[in-house]
Amino acid sequence: QVQLVESGGGLVQAGGSLRLSCAASGSIFSITLMGWYRQAPGKQRELVATITSSGSTNHADSVKGRFTISRDNAKNTVYLQMNSLKPEDTAVYYCNAILKMTSDGALKNYWGQGTQVAVSS
């Protein structure tokens, strides 16, 4: 079984910073991509940022210049540094990983349970 556990969420004032972490554990052969998504009440889940095993990153336009995704492959951990937070960043943030449990296994998509980020004005 594979688990993704997020941490680092909380309440912060506008303009502040938070750093989210997500650690993948369990039977993992390799992780090809990890990322962060978020979902605000009444809204669709949206991409925040992704990072490949080679370090290639993609950030949503709404967070470019403010958020930075990074990854520690050795620890199967992905981070999201969030600076200059805005009230519209308020959402549940979900960690995502695309991985293989065995060398000959299929790629599988896993999700964490989510961590709440609330930004007050």
Backbone as JSON, one array per atom type, in Angstrom:
{
  "sequence": "QVQLVESGGGLVQAGGSLRLSCAASGSIFSITLMGWYRQAPGKQRELVATITSSGSTNHADSVKGRFTISRDNAKNTVYLQMNSLKPEDTAVYYCNAILKMTSDGALKNYWGQGTQVAVSS",
  "N": [[0.83, -1.18, 0.0], [0.45, 2.25, -0.74], [0.99, 5.4, 0.64], [0.32, 8.86, 0.85], [1.23, 11.57, 2.68], [0.37, 14.66, 3.77], [1.58, 17.75, 5.14], [1.9, 20.82, 6.99], [0.0, 22.71, 6.43], [-2.29, 25.37, 7.37], [-3.44, 28.32, 9.1], [-2.94, 31.53, 7.88], [-1.97, 34.94, 7.56], [-2.78, 37.26, 4.93], [-0.22, 37.8, 2.57], [1.63, 36.39, 3.95], [3.58, 33.36, 4.5], [3.74, 29.83, 3.8], [4.88, 26.48, 4.06], [4.39, 23.55, 2.49], [4.53, 20.02, 2.86], [4.89, 16.76, 1.5], [5.05, 13.43, 1.96], [5.73, 10.39, 0.49], [5.1, 7.01, 1.09], [5.55, 3.45, 1.56], [5.14, 0.65, -0.64], [7.09, 1.37, -3.08], [8.5, 1.67, -6.19], [9.42, 3.54, -8.08], [9.0, 7.05, -8.55], [7.53, 9.06, -10.86], [6.39, 11.54, -11.18], [5.38, 14.2, -9.11], [3.01, 16.27, -7.48], [1.04, 19.19, -6.66], [-2.31, 19.95, -5.95], [-5.3, 21.88, -5.61], [-8.4, 22.59, -3.95], [-11.03, 24.67, -3.59], [-13.92, 25.58, -1.61], [-16.9, 24.81, -3.31], [-15.65, 24.92, -5.75], [-13.88, 23.58, -8.6], [-11.33, 21.07, -8.46], [-8.01, 22.1, -8.93], [-4.94, 22.36, -10.73], [-1.92, 23.12, -9.12], [0.94, 22.95, -9.04], [3.5, 20.94, -10.56], [6.12, 18.48, -10.58], [8.68, 16.71, -12.17], [10.64, 13.65, -12.07], [13.08, 14.35, -13.04], [13.28, 16.96, -12.41], [11.91, 18.9, -13.79], [9.58, 21.5, -13.81], [6.22, 22.74, -13.39], [4.06, 25.39, -13.02], [0.96, 26.73, -12.06], [-0.56, 29.56, -13.64], [-1.72, 31.31, -11.83], [-0.19, 31.14, -9.55], [2.42, 31.52, -10.18], [5.6, 32.87, -9.59], [5.07, 33.21, -6.95], [4.64, 30.76, -5.64], [6.62, 27.83, -5.18], [7.54, 24.71, -6.3], [9.25, 21.83, -5.17], [11.43, 18.96, -4.89], [12.51, 16.03, -3.21], [13.98, 13.41, -4.21], [15.24, 11.19, -3.05], [14.0, 10.97, -0.62], [11.41, 10.64, -1.32], [9.69, 12.83, -1.3], [7.78, 15.77, -1.69], [7.64, 19.31, -1.92], [5.98, 22.4, -1.29], [6.56, 25.62, -1.45], [5.03, 28.44, -0.38], [4.6, 31.71, -0.91], [3.78, 35.19, -0.34], [1.0, 34.96, 0.11], [-2.45, 34.92, -0.78], [-5.92, 35.7, -0.12], [-7.47, 34.25, -1.98], [-6.02, 31.97, -2.3], [-6.88, 30.24, -0.45], [-7.8, 27.01, 0.33], [-8.23, 23.42, 0.21], [-5.35, 21.62, 0.01], [-3.98, 19.19, -2.02], [-1.78, 16.48, -2.25], [-0.2, 14.79, -4.92], [0.87, 11.87, -6.63], [2.46, 10.13, -9.23], [3.33, 6.94, -9.81], [5.27, 3.88, -9.78], [4.84, 0.72, -8.38], [6.28, -1.56, -8.68], [9.01, -2.66, -10.79], [8.08, -3.58, -13.24], [5.48, -2.87, -13.18], [2.37, -1.08, -13.68], [1.94, 2.45, -14.2], [0.65, 4.35, -11.57], [-1.78, 6.43, -10.03], [-1.79, 8.35, -7.17], [-3.22, 9.88, -4.27], [-3.02, 12.24, -1.62], [-4.61, 12.91, 1.58], [-5.18, 15.53, 1.92], [-4.51, 18.89, 2.97], [-5.43, 21.67, 4.88], [-5.36, 25.02, 3.87], [-5.66, 28.23, 4.89], [-6.14, 31.57, 4.22], [-6.22, 34.65, 5.58], [-7.65, 37.9, 5.2]],
  "CA": [[0.0, 0.0, 0.0], [1.16, 3.52, -0.83], [0.33, 6.5, 1.31], [0.85, 10.2, 0.73], [0.85, 12.3, 3.87], [0.69, 16.08, 3.68], [1.71, 18.51, 6.37], [2.33, 22.2, 6.82], [-1.11, 23.63, 6.24], [-2.7, 26.14, 8.52], [-4.0, 29.64, 8.91], [-1.91, 32.54, 7.73], [-2.46, 36.22, 7.07], [-2.4, 37.63, 3.57], [1.16, 38.24, 2.48], [2.48, 35.47, 4.67], [4.13, 32.19, 3.82], [3.61, 28.49, 4.33], [5.6, 25.45, 3.32], [3.73, 22.26, 2.55], [5.34, 18.85, 2.59], [4.17, 15.53, 1.22], [5.94, 12.29, 1.95], [5.17, 9.14, -0.01], [5.66, 5.84, 1.75], [4.96, 2.18, 1.19], [5.81, -0.11, -1.67], [7.33, 2.29, -4.19], [9.68, 1.41, -7.0], [9.87, 4.82, -8.59], [8.0, 8.1, -8.7], [7.84, 9.82, -12.06], [5.89, 12.89, -11.06], [4.63, 14.57, -7.93], [2.44, 17.59, -7.65], [0.07, 19.75, -5.73], [-3.57, 20.45, -6.45], [-6.09, 22.49, -4.55], [-9.83, 22.7, -4.18], [-11.74, 25.59, -2.71], [-15.34, 25.24, -1.52], [-17.7, 25.14, -4.47], [-14.81, 25.03, -6.93], [-13.24, 22.37, -9.09], [-9.94, 20.87, -8.13], [-7.15, 22.68, -9.94], [-3.5, 22.15, -10.64], [-1.08, 24.18, -8.56], [2.29, 22.77, -9.57], [4.0, 19.58, -10.68], [7.55, 18.33, -10.78], [9.07, 15.38, -12.62], [11.81, 13.09, -11.41], [14.26, 15.05, -13.55], [13.28, 18.31, -11.9], [11.13, 19.81, -14.61], [8.44, 21.98, -13.03], [5.14, 23.48, -14.01], [3.27, 26.11, -12.04], [-0.21, 27.41, -12.58], [-0.36, 30.99, -13.81], [-2.19, 32.02, -10.66], [0.77, 31.06, -8.46], [3.77, 31.78, -10.67], [6.27, 33.96, -8.91], [4.75, 33.18, -5.52], [4.8, 29.39, -5.15], [7.7, 27.06, -5.78], [7.52, 23.29, -5.99], [10.55, 21.18, -5.17], [11.31, 17.52, -4.65], [13.65, 15.28, -2.72], [13.73, 12.07, -4.73], [15.73, 10.19, -2.11], [13.04, 10.86, 0.47], [10.07, 10.55, -1.9], [8.98, 13.95, -0.7], [7.6, 16.97, -2.49], [7.37, 20.48, -1.11], [5.4, 23.57, -1.94], [6.81, 26.85, -0.74], [4.01, 29.4, -0.75], [4.89, 33.06, -0.43], [2.84, 36.23, -0.74], [-0.3, 34.3, 0.05], [-3.63, 35.73, -0.97], [-7.14, 35.01, 0.32], [-7.93, 33.32, -2.99], [-5.26, 30.74, -2.18], [-7.55, 29.4, 0.54], [-8.28, 25.76, -0.26], [-7.59, 22.2, 0.65], [-4.27, 21.3, -0.91], [-3.79, 17.74, -2.14], [-0.57, 15.96, -2.85], [-0.42, 13.77, -5.94], [2.06, 11.19, -7.13], [2.34, 9.09, -10.25], [4.42, 6.07, -9.43], [5.24, 2.44, -10.01], [5.12, -0.05, -7.18], [7.3, -2.52, -9.09], [9.69, -2.25, -12.01], [7.27, -3.93, -14.4], [4.11, -2.5, -12.91], [1.8, 0.07, -14.37], [1.93, 3.73, -13.5], [-0.56, 4.55, -10.8], [-2.01, 7.78, -9.53], [-2.17, 8.35, -5.76], [-3.56, 11.17, -3.69], [-3.05, 12.41, -0.18], [-5.91, 13.24, 2.14], [-5.35, 16.97, 1.84], [-4.21, 19.74, 4.12], [-6.15, 22.93, 4.74], [-4.66, 26.3, 3.88], [-6.6, 29.34, 5.0], [-5.46, 32.86, 4.18], [-7.12, 35.7, 6.01], [-7.36, 39.22, 4.64]],
  "C": [[0.88, 1.25, 0.0], [0.33, 4.58, -0.14], [1.07, 7.8, 1.03], [0.33, 11.01, 1.91], [1.33, 13.74, 3.76], [0.82, 16.69, 5.07], [2.08, 19.94, 6.03], [1.22, 23.19, 6.59], [-1.46, 24.37, 7.51], [-3.3, 27.46, 8.12], [-2.89, 30.67, 8.87], [-2.56, 33.83, 7.21], [-2.0, 36.47, 5.64], [-1.0, 38.22, 3.56], [2.14, 37.32, 3.17], [2.9, 34.29, 3.84], [3.82, 30.91, 4.55], [4.44, 27.56, 3.47], [4.92, 24.11, 3.55], [4.72, 21.15, 2.22], [4.43, 17.66, 2.33], [5.17, 14.4, 1.09], [5.19, 11.05, 1.48], [5.87, 7.98, 0.67], [4.93, 4.59, 1.31], [5.8, 1.49, 0.13], [5.94, 0.75, -2.93], [8.61, 1.89, -4.91], [10.27, 2.71, -7.53], [8.69, 5.78, -8.68], [8.4, 8.96, -9.88], [7.42, 11.28, -11.95], [5.19, 13.06, -9.72], [4.11, 15.98, -8.12], [1.49, 17.97, -6.55], [-1.14, 20.25, -6.49], [-4.32, 21.08, -5.29], [-7.55, 22.57, -4.95], [-10.44, 23.6, -3.13], [-13.21, 25.19, -2.66], [-16.12, 25.71, -2.74], [-16.93, 25.25, -5.77], [-14.28, 23.66, -7.35], [-11.81, 22.28, -8.6], [-9.07, 21.41, -9.27], [-5.69, 22.39, -9.66], [-2.83, 23.37, -10.02], [0.32, 24.1, -9.16], [2.62, 21.3, -9.64], [5.5, 19.6, -10.88], [7.85, 16.89, -11.16], [10.29, 14.91, -11.85], [13.09, 13.77, -11.85], [14.32, 16.5, -13.09], [12.53, 19.32, -12.73], [9.85, 20.2, -13.87], [7.43, 22.7, -13.9], [4.31, 24.1, -12.9], [2.08, 26.78, -12.72], [0.04, 28.91, -12.66], [-0.72, 31.78, -12.55], [-1.18, 32.03, -9.51], [2.2, 31.32, -8.9], [4.36, 33.01, -10.0], [6.02, 34.0, -7.42], [4.99, 31.8, -4.91], [5.95, 28.71, -5.88], [7.6, 25.61, -5.34], [8.94, 22.75, -6.05], [10.37, 19.74, -4.73], [12.63, 16.96, -4.14], [13.39, 13.83, -3.11], [14.14, 10.97, -3.74], [14.75, 9.95, -0.98], [11.61, 10.71, 0.0], [9.16, 11.64, -1.33], [8.92, 15.13, -1.66], [7.21, 18.11, -1.56], [6.69, 21.55, -1.95], [5.64, 24.77, -1.04], [5.85, 27.9, -1.26], [4.31, 30.73, -0.1], [3.84, 34.02, -0.95], [1.43, 35.68, -0.88], [-1.44, 35.3, -0.02], [-4.86, 34.99, -0.47], [-7.66, 34.0, -0.7], [-7.12, 32.04, -3.04], [-5.89, 29.78, -1.17], [-8.17, 28.18, -0.13], [-7.72, 24.59, 0.52], [-6.57, 21.82, -0.41], [-3.98, 19.8, -0.85], [-2.48, 17.41, -2.82], [-0.92, 14.84, -3.82], [0.9, 13.16, -6.36], [1.67, 10.17, -8.18], [3.56, 8.21, -10.1], [4.2, 4.64, -9.88], [5.59, 1.74, -8.71], [6.17, -1.13, -7.44], [7.88, -2.08, -10.42], [8.86, -2.52, -13.26], [5.79, -3.59, -14.21], [3.67, -1.29, -13.69], [1.97, 1.33, -13.53], [0.59, 3.9, -12.81], [-0.58, 5.93, -10.19], [-2.51, 7.71, -8.09], [-2.37, 9.77, -5.26], [-3.45, 11.14, -2.18], [-4.43, 12.82, 0.28], [-6.19, 14.74, 2.13], [-4.97, 17.68, 3.12], [-4.81, 21.13, 3.86], [-5.2, 24.12, 4.82], [-5.71, 27.39, 3.89], [-5.83, 30.64, 5.1], [-6.47, 33.94, 4.51], [-6.68, 37.05, 5.45], [-7.06, 40.23, 5.73]]
}
